[in-house]
Amino acid sequence: MNRKLSVTTAAAVAAIAIAGCGGSSNDGTSGSKPDITIASKQFPESEIVTEAYKQALEAKGYKVTRKDLASSAIAMAALEKGDISMYPDYTTTLLTDILGDTNPPADVDAQVAGMKQGLAAKGVAVLNPAPFNNDNEVACTKSAVDKYKLTNLSSLGAASPHLVYSANPEHTTRKDGLPLLESAYGVKFKRVIKVAIALRYRPIEQKQADCVYAFGTDPQIATNKLIVLSDDKGKFQGAPYQGIPVVSQSVLDTAPADFAQTINAVSAALTSDAVRGMNAAVTLDKQDPEDVAGDFLKNAGLN
């Protein structure tokens, strides 16, 4: 897998996205810029994306503070209370974990329309979704796949009493996580190792687990030579997890137009290739998320 930062496509997309965001007197960029507090969840991808939004806003003259929060539920509560201004999340996560939708649509436009309606009562809005899709996956070692003839999630259900699974605690309780694997595919693992979200692959690397809760943009799938099981029923991977910025409505109402324009331009450049490349730079090459995000923005023409 190419671990170099993938920005060529991102730069082209970003150039189109910001073409209409010039500094004319009619673009709404004049006026007071509110201080912004942006939160990330505690795993590399969220930290990278958050840092990209932060640095892009700072380049436009905003004073931005960054916080780390543990989950979508905690971030949403902080947003509703006014403790933060925005945070990046995922479309299906918002629908299922925050709004309680048990059957989210597979179409992103329909997803966004539904969440806008549901979040409005909370004083919360969303801006444009990013192109990258961080969908749910289960990845297993080749030895487990060969021994138990694993091909899809239904076959995982049959073999699961013999297997150890690595996942973050939030996944084990969320409706679209392990409970869904159990109800839809009959999964009942011999043991579940609960670790911090950024450490999900460590039990695999230490040969303590057979399968791991994976994200579509994880570079560790390739580096650990894991095999992603197909979703034969289309339930676990049925809806996309596209990145999307979640913003306080009051911030949108008071900030100049360049606030939303800047966030949307960054989102447009966050392709799956770009995000996967940045994830590899941080998780595999041990680069700092701040530096990786800064390089991404520079190459995409966004700072």
N, C-alpha and C positions, 0 to 999 in steps of 0.2 A: 504494500500500500504506500502511495506517495505521501510522505509526511510533510512535504513543503506546503506552505500556506497557499491555498487556492483562491486567487483574487482576480484572475483575468476576467472571468465571466462576471464576477461581482462588480468590477470596475465599470464594465459596459452597462450593466443594469443600473448602477448608481448614477452614471452620467445622464441616463434618460430620466431617472427619478427626480434629479435635482435641476433639470433643465429649466423648469418653470419657477424655481425658487430664488430668483434674483432679488436685488435690493432696491427696487423701484419704490417710489413714495406711496404706491397703492398696494404694496404687498402685505401690509399689516405688521411689519417688523418693528415699527417704532413703538415707544411706550415703555413702561416699567416692566422689567423682567423679574418674575418672582424667583425666590430661592427654591431650588428643587432638591428633594431627597428621593433617591432612587434605591430600591432594594433588590438584592439578588437572593436566590435560594442557594443553599450551600453545596453546590456542585459546579465543576469547571465550566460547563457550557453556559449555565446561568450567569456565572461571574464574568465570562468573556462578553456575552451579549450586553449585560448591564454596563460593563466598562465601555463598550462601544457607544452606547447611548450617552453615557456620562461625558465622555471626551468630546463627542460631536456637539453636545449642548454647550460644553465649556468653550468650544471654539466659536460659538455664536454669542458668547458673553454672559452665559448663565453661570451662577454660582451653584455648584452641584455637590451634594454630600451623598456618600454611598453607605448603605447598611447591608448586613447579611442577616437573613431570616431563614427559619428552618423549613417552611412549607408554604404551599399556596394558601391554606386556610389562615395561617398567621399573617402572611403578607396582605391578604384581603382585609382582615380585621384591622391591620395597621393603616391601610388605605382608607377604610371607612372612618376611622377615628381621626384622620388627618395627620397621622404620625409620619407617613411617607406620601410622596407625590405620585409615584408610579413604580411598576416593576414588570419584568417580562415573564410571561407565562406561555401556556400552550392552549390551543383552541379547545380540544376535547377535555383537557384538564379543567378548564373553566366551566364547561357545560356539566360535566359529571361531578367533579369534586366540590365546586362552589354553588352551582345552580341545581344540582340534583337531577339532571336529565339522565334517565336510564337507557335511552336509545338515541344518542346524538346522531345527527345526519352525517352522511359521508361527504357531502358537498360543503366546501369551506364557506362559500357565500351564505348558504343557509345557516351554517354554524354561527357566523358573525352576526347575522340578523337576529338569531335567537338570543345570543348572549347580550347584544345591545339592549334588547327589551328587558331581559332579566336583571342586568346590572344597573339599569337606570334608577331603579328603586333604591339602590345602595349609594347613589351619587357617584357612580363609577362609569367610566366609558372605556372603549377600546379604540385604538387606531388601526392602521392597515396591518393585516397579517403579513409575516415574512414568508418567502417561498419555501424555506427549509421545513422538512417534516421529520420530527423526532418521535416516530411512532413506537408503540410497544412491540417488543420482540422477546422471545425466549431463545437463548443461544446455549448450546450444549457442547461438551468436549467430544472429539471424534471417537474416543474410546467408549463413551456412553452411547453415542449414536450407533456405533457398530454392535455393541453388546446387546442393546435392547431394541435394535432395529427401529430407531426413532426417525420418523419422516415428517410428522406434523404434530399439532397440539393434541389431537385425539390419541395418537400413539403415545404421546407423553403421559396422558392420563392413565393409560394402562400400565406404563412402566414406573410411574412416579413413586409408588411405595418403596422402590429400590434406590431412589435418587435423592441427592442433597441439593438444595436450591439456595442460591445467594441473592439477597434482595435488601433494599432499604426498608426500614420499618413502615414508612408511609404506604409503600406498595402493598404490604401485607394486609392493609385494612381498607384501602380505597376500593370503591365499587368497580372501577375499571381495571383493577390490579389482580392480586392473587384470588380474592373472592370470585372474580369472574372466571378465572382459570378453573377453579374448583366447581363452580355451578355449571359452566358450559362444556367443560371438557373432562370432568371427573378427576381432576388432578388432586392428589393427596400425597405430598412429598413425605419421605421418611423423616426428613429434618429440613428446617428452613434456618439458614444462618442470616441473622439480621445485622446489617452493618450500615455505617453512614453511606449516603448515596454515592459519594465519590470513591468509596472503597469496595464497590460491588464485585470487582474483578479480583480482588486479593485472594478470596477463598479458592477461586479457580486456579490462580497462579501458584497457590500453596498446595494444590491438589486435595483440598478439603471439600470441594463442591463439584457437582457434575454439570449443573446448569446455572444460568444467571439471568436475572431480569435485565434486559439490554434495551438500549435506545437506538433508533435507526441511524443516528449520527455518531455512534461510539466507534472510535478507531481501534479499541481493544478487541473487537470481534475478529478483525483480521490478524492482529499481532499475536493473539492467543490461539489462532487457527480454529476458532469455534464455528459451529454450524448452526445457522438460524433455522428453526423449525417453521414450516409453512403453517398458515392459519387456515385449516381446511374448512372451518365453519364461518370464517369472516367476522367473528365477533370480537376477538382480542385486538385485531388490527383493522377493524371495520371502519373506524373514523380517523381522520388525520390529526396529528398533533403538531400543527404548524405554529411556529413562534408568533406571539402577538403581544404588543405592549398594552398594559392595563394602566389607566391613568385616572386620577381624580378629576371629576367633572368640573370642580371649582377651579382647578389649575388650568384646564382648557379654557374656561370662561374668562380667566384673568390674564393669561399669558398672551403675548403677541403671537401672530400667526406663524412666525418662524419656529415656534416650539414644536407644533405638530408637523410642520414641513420637515424639520430636521429629523425627528423621530421616524417619520415615514420614509425618508431617503435612506436612513441606515437600514431600516427593515427591508427595503427593496433589494439591498445588496447582500442580505443574509441568505444566500443560496445554500443548499445542502452541501455542495462541494466546499464552499467557503467555510461553513461552520465545522464540517468534518476536519478540514485542514487546520483550523484554529484549535479544535479539541486535541488533535494529535500534537500540535506544538506545545500545548500546556501539559497534557497528561502523559505523553510519551517522551517529549524532548525537554520537559521540565522548565519551559519558559514561563515567564510571569504573565498572567492574564492581562495586566495593564499594558505591557509591551506588545503582546500579540494583538490586542484590540487596536492599539495605536498604529501598528504596521498595516493592519487591515484597512483602517480608515484612510491612511495616507495613500495606499495603493488604489483605494476606491474613490479617491478625490473628495473625501468627506471631512477633512480637517485642514 
